[in-house]
Amino acid sequence: MVALSRQAAPTPTGAPAAENKLEVRDLTITYGKTPALSNVNLEVRANEIFGIIGPANSGKTSFLRVLNRMDTFTTGMKFSGTVYYEGKNLRSWRNLYALRRKIGVVFPLPVGLPLSVYDNVAMAPRLYGTQKKSELDELVERHLRRAALWDEVKDRLHALGSLLSGGQQQRLTIARALSQEPDLLLLDEFSIAVDPVTTMKIEDVLKELRQEMTIVLVTNLTQQARRLADRTAFFLSGQWVEVGDTEALFTGNVKDERTRSYLEGRFG
């Protein structure tokens, strides 16, 4: 039997454990007076794919917004509790742009910038000081390859990214996120508008990226979580229910029968 833990045990000093990329303690999120997520306690380990599953309106996307400090720019959104990123309280980051350079985000639908394929990927390196064309060329090719897109666009790098297919635009969004050189990548329903073949290509990329970074994957596709995630959290109606080893959860080793019911497709 695999033990499931709903809460990371704090170290004797109360500081987050060194092997954890994220530690979330007593996190509650509200929009105005409306609660979105309540009393979340979990940890995300370095270099793992951490899955988050659950029906719509469970608080999954709100959780990702806090991790990237989007609450700062979201009217009415507030959170209480503590989130540690690499041992540092998220609230203590005064430079949010520096934080977001380290934490990349990919949204459910591709958000293409009105730029060429090349400039979509080169934008972040340029902002961070890379101007030499040969270096930019190398970076653009590397990130497009990492996003499994290079072979399809190498002959049209200077065409508008918005002219690509939906699946290609989503991979371009991933390449753009990777161009920030993040060490934490947040994915929110990345495959919602992507065909199955392209989805499998992206999943293969994510398995490789796990060697370089930590990934938090929000998905409504339970089997996608099973294929990719090392550990998975189940959210339901603004509450987190439990966290456990992914394969253990899917083979019935659950603490809460609601988790079993969801994974067996009885609701959701």
C-alpha positions as CSV (number, residue, x, y, z in Angstrom):
1,M,0.0,0.0,0.0
2,V,1.2,3.5,-0.8
3,A,0.6,6.0,1.9
4,L,-1.2,9.1,0.9
5,S,-0.5,12.4,2.7
6,R,-2.9,15.3,2.8
7,Q,-0.4,17.7,4.2
8,A,3.4,18.1,4.1
9,A,4.9,17.9,7.5
10,P,6.8,21.1,8.2
11,T,10.5,20.9,9.2
12,P,11.3,21.5,12.9
13,T,12.0,25.2,12.3
14,G,8.7,25.6,10.3
15,A,10.6,26.3,7.1
16,P,9.7,24.4,3.9
17,A,11.7,21.3,3.1
18,A,14.6,21.7,0.7
19,E,13.4,19.1,-1.8
20,N,10.1,20.8,-2.4
21,K,9.7,23.4,-5.2
22,L,6.5,24.6,-3.7
23,E,4.8,24.4,-0.3
24,V,1.2,25.5,0.2
25,R,-0.1,26.0,3.7
26,D,-3.7,26.9,4.6
27,L,-4.3,28.6,1.3
28,T,-7.8,30.1,0.8
29,I,-8.8,32.1,-2.3
30,T,-11.7,34.5,-2.6
31,Y,-13.2,36.7,-5.3
32,G,-14.8,39.5,-3.4
33,K,-16.9,37.6,-0.8
34,T,-17.1,34.5,-3.0
35,P,-14.8,31.6,-1.9
36,A,-13.0,29.8,-4.8
37,L,-10.7,27.5,-2.8
38,S,-10.4,26.8,0.9
39,N,-7.6,25.6,3.2
40,V,-5.2,23.9,0.8
41,N,-2.2,22.2,2.2
42,L,0.2,20.4,-0.2
43,E,3.7,20.3,-1.5
44,V,5.1,20.1,-5.0
45,R,8.5,18.4,-5.2
46,A,11.4,19.5,-7.5
47,N,11.5,17.9,-10.9
48,E,8.1,16.2,-10.7
49,I,5.0,16.5,-12.8
50,F,2.3,17.4,-10.3
51,G,-1.3,16.8,-11.6
52,I,-4.4,18.6,-10.4
53,I,-7.7,17.1,-11.4
54,G,-11.4,17.8,-10.7
55,P,-14.6,19.0,-12.2
56,A,-15.2,22.6,-13.4
57,N,-15.4,25.3,-10.7
58,S,-13.2,23.3,-8.3
59,G,-10.6,26.1,-7.9
60,K,-7.9,24.6,-10.1
61,T,-7.2,27.6,-12.2
62,S,-7.4,29.9,-9.2
63,F,-4.8,27.8,-7.6
64,L,-2.4,28.4,-10.6
65,R,-3.2,32.1,-10.5
66,V,-1.8,32.4,-7.0
67,L,1.3,30.5,-7.9
68,N,2.1,33.1,-10.6
69,R,0.8,36.0,-8.4
70,M,-1.9,36.9,-10.9
71,D,-4.0,37.9,-7.9
72,T,-2.1,41.2,-8.1
73,F,-3.8,42.0,-11.4
74,T,-7.1,40.3,-10.9
75,T,-9.9,42.6,-9.5
76,G,-11.3,41.3,-6.3
77,M,-9.1,38.3,-6.0
78,K,-7.4,37.7,-2.6
79,F,-5.7,34.9,-0.9
80,S,-4.7,34.0,2.6
81,G,-2.3,31.4,3.9
82,T,1.3,31.0,2.8
83,V,2.9,29.8,-0.5
84,Y,6.6,29.1,-0.5
85,Y,8.4,28.9,-3.8
86,E,12.0,27.6,-3.4
87,G,11.7,28.3,0.3
88,K,10.7,31.9,-0.2
89,N,7.3,33.3,0.6
90,L,5.6,34.4,-2.6
91,R,4.4,37.6,-0.9
92,S,8.0,38.6,-0.3
93,W,8.7,38.9,-4.0
94,R,8.7,42.6,-4.7
95,N,9.7,42.2,-8.3
96,L,6.8,40.2,-9.8
97,Y,8.4,40.2,-13.3
98,A,11.5,38.4,-11.9
99,L,9.2,35.9,-10.3
100,R,7.3,35.3,-13.5
101,R,10.5,34.8,-15.4
102,K,11.0,31.8,-13.2
103,I,7.4,30.6,-13.4
104,G,6.1,30.0,-16.9
105,V,2.4,29.7,-17.7
106,V,0.5,28.1,-20.6
107,F,-3.2,28.8,-20.7
108,P,-6.1,26.6,-22.0
109,L,-6.3,28.4,-25.4
110,P,-3.2,29.6,-27.3
111,V,-2.5,33.2,-26.8
112,G,-0.6,34.2,-29.8
113,L,1.1,37.5,-29.9
114,P,0.7,39.6,-33.2
115,L,4.3,38.7,-34.1
116,S,6.1,36.3,-36.3
117,V,6.8,32.7,-35.1
118,Y,10.4,33.8,-34.6
119,D,9.6,36.9,-32.7
120,N,7.1,35.1,-30.4
121,V,9.9,33.0,-29.1
122,A,12.7,35.6,-29.3
123,M,10.8,38.2,-27.3
124,A,11.7,37.1,-23.8
125,P,15.4,36.5,-24.6
126,R,15.5,40.0,-26.1
127,L,13.9,41.5,-23.0
128,Y,16.5,39.8,-20.9
129,G,19.4,41.2,-22.8
130,T,20.1,38.8,-25.7
131,Q,20.5,40.9,-28.9
132,K,23.0,39.0,-31.0
133,K,21.2,37.4,-34.0
134,S,23.2,34.2,-33.9
135,E,22.4,33.7,-30.2
136,L,18.7,34.5,-30.8
137,D,18.7,32.0,-33.8
138,E,20.0,29.3,-31.6
139,L,17.6,30.0,-28.8
140,V,14.6,30.1,-31.1
141,E,15.5,26.8,-32.7
142,R,16.2,25.2,-29.3
143,H,12.8,26.2,-27.8
144,L,10.8,25.3,-30.9
145,R,12.5,21.9,-30.9
146,R,11.7,21.5,-27.2
147,A,8.0,22.3,-28.0
148,A,8.1,19.7,-30.9
149,L,7.4,22.4,-33.4
150,W,10.7,23.2,-35.2
151,D,10.3,20.7,-38.1
152,E,6.8,22.1,-38.9
153,V,7.7,25.8,-38.9
154,K,11.4,26.1,-39.7
155,D,10.6,27.3,-43.2
156,R,8.2,29.9,-42.1
157,L,9.7,31.5,-39.1
158,H,8.9,35.0,-40.3
159,A,5.2,34.3,-40.9
160,L,2.7,35.4,-38.3
161,G,2.2,32.9,-35.5
162,S,-1.5,33.5,-35.7
163,L,-1.5,31.8,-39.1
164,L,-0.5,28.4,-37.6
165,S,-3.0,25.7,-36.8
166,G,-4.5,25.6,-33.4
167,G,-2.3,22.8,-32.2
168,Q,0.8,24.6,-33.6
169,Q,-0.2,27.8,-31.9
170,Q,-0.4,26.0,-28.6
171,R,3.0,24.5,-29.1
172,L,4.2,28.0,-30.0
173,T,2.8,29.2,-26.7
174,I,4.8,26.5,-24.9
175,A,7.9,27.4,-26.8
176,R,7.4,31.1,-25.7
177,A,7.0,30.0,-22.1
178,L,10.1,27.9,-22.3
179,S,12.1,30.8,-23.8
180,Q,11.9,32.5,-20.4
181,E,14.0,29.6,-19.1
182,P,11.6,28.9,-16.2
183,D,12.2,26.3,-13.6
184,L,8.5,25.9,-12.8
185,L,6.0,25.5,-15.6
186,L,2.2,25.8,-15.0
187,L,0.0,24.2,-17.5
188,D,-3.8,24.9,-17.5
189,E,-5.7,22.5,-19.7
190,F,-3.1,22.8,-22.5
191,S,-4.7,20.3,-24.7
192,I,-8.3,21.6,-24.6
193,A,-8.1,22.9,-28.2
194,V,-5.5,20.4,-29.5
195,D,-6.0,17.3,-31.5
196,P,-5.1,13.9,-30.0
197,V,-1.9,13.4,-32.1
198,T,-0.6,16.8,-31.2
199,T,-1.5,16.2,-27.6
200,M,0.6,13.1,-27.5
201,K,3.5,15.1,-29.0
202,I,3.3,17.7,-26.3
203,E,3.0,15.0,-23.6
204,D,6.2,13.4,-24.8
205,V,7.9,16.9,-24.5
206,L,6.6,17.3,-21.0
207,K,8.1,13.9,-19.9
208,E,11.5,15.1,-21.2
209,L,11.1,18.6,-19.6
210,R,10.6,17.0,-16.2
211,Q,14.4,16.4,-16.1
212,E,14.9,20.2,-16.3
213,M,12.1,21.7,-14.4
214,T,9.0,21.2,-12.2
215,I,5.6,21.1,-13.9
216,V,2.2,21.6,-12.4
217,L,-0.5,20.3,-14.7
218,V,-4.2,21.2,-14.4
219,T,-6.3,18.9,-16.5
220,N,-9.9,17.7,-16.8
221,L,-8.6,14.6,-18.6
222,T,-8.0,12.1,-15.8
223,Q,-6.2,9.7,-18.1
224,Q,-3.8,12.5,-19.1
225,A,-3.0,12.9,-15.4
226,R,-2.4,9.2,-15.1
227,R,0.0,9.2,-18.1
228,L,2.0,12.2,-17.0
229,A,1.8,13.0,-13.3
230,D,4.0,11.6,-10.6
231,R,1.5,12.7,-7.9
232,T,-2.0,14.1,-8.3
233,A,-4.3,16.3,-6.2
234,F,-8.1,16.1,-6.5
235,F,-10.0,19.3,-6.1
236,L,-13.8,19.4,-5.7
237,S,-16.2,22.3,-5.3
238,G,-13.5,24.7,-4.0
239,Q,-12.0,22.1,-1.7
240,W,-8.9,20.0,-2.1
241,V,-9.9,16.4,-1.2
242,E,-6.6,14.5,-1.2
243,V,-3.1,14.2,-2.8
244,G,-1.3,10.9,-3.6
245,D,0.9,8.9,-5.8
246,T,-0.9,9.0,-9.2
247,E,-0.9,5.3,-9.9
248,A,-2.0,4.5,-6.4
249,L,-5.0,6.8,-6.7
250,F,-6.0,5.2,-10.0
251,T,-5.7,1.7,-8.7
252,G,-8.0,2.4,-5.8
253,N,-5.7,3.5,-3.0
254,V,-7.7,6.5,-2.0
255,K,-8.6,8.1,1.3
256,D,-11.9,9.7,0.2
257,E,-14.6,7.9,-1.7
258,R,-15.4,11.0,-3.7
259,T,-11.9,10.6,-5.3
260,R,-12.8,7.0,-6.3
261,S,-16.2,8.1,-7.7
262,Y,-14.6,10.9,-9.8
263,L,-11.9,8.7,-11.2
264,E,-14.4,6.0,-12.1
265,G,-16.5,8.5,-14.0
266,R,-19.5,8.5,-11.7
267,F,-19.6,12.4,-11.8
268,G,-17.7,15.3,-13.3
